[in-house]
């Protein structure tokens, strides 16, 4: 059975040392993490992929942190934790009312920060490292269904096909994040994937031959040139 993907956290912090400290703490506890030095960078990234949680500093070089918290809340359903040197009550209230889930004042204890991240994800139903994952086995999409435990793909007409483990892993990655652009590295579950490694393209080609009426003009698994691939279908889990 495919393991649940690590919860993804975006860290928006213009102080490189603080960003490094937060990232190390998160990765030490099993989270996936990306860092951004300004608000514009994370807003661009949100167009490509939405995280499970954002950690946002209020003192950013290009925009007001409160504005960024509100914009993230408007664009994304992820959790938001404000990490800032501002300890005034009015800042705390504004951040929480603007869409923040929690508020941590610098200096901070890394393990407490991780505990607060876990707490937000737990309240939102996301799976954080060390938390028991939801046992989601069957997925329905575009008339198809996948039994993730048995690697069994069922067509709209009832025809069943046994998928290989690698194909099931890729298809489940799509089903876990429909309508989101996934990079080749994310689909392979590997970091620093060589540009010459075409394994993922082969797996997607095999899936398209099974899922698509015309594999050359796919409607379910779409290519987003220069970015990755996307599942263009609603998904229902049971």
Buried (B, 14 or more C-beta within 10 A) or exposed (E): EBEBBBBBBBBBBBBEEBBEBBBEBBBEBEBBBBBBBBBBBBBEBBEBBBBBBBBBBBEBEEEEBBEBBBBBBEEBEBBBBBBBEBEEEEBBEBBBEBBBBBBBBBEBEBEEBBEBBBBBBEEBEBBBBEEEEEEBEBBBBBEBBBBBEBBBBBEEEEEEEEBEEBBBBBBBBBBBBBEBBBBBBBBBBEEEBEEEEEBBEEBBEBBBEBBBEEBEEBEBBEEEEEBBBBBBBEBEEE
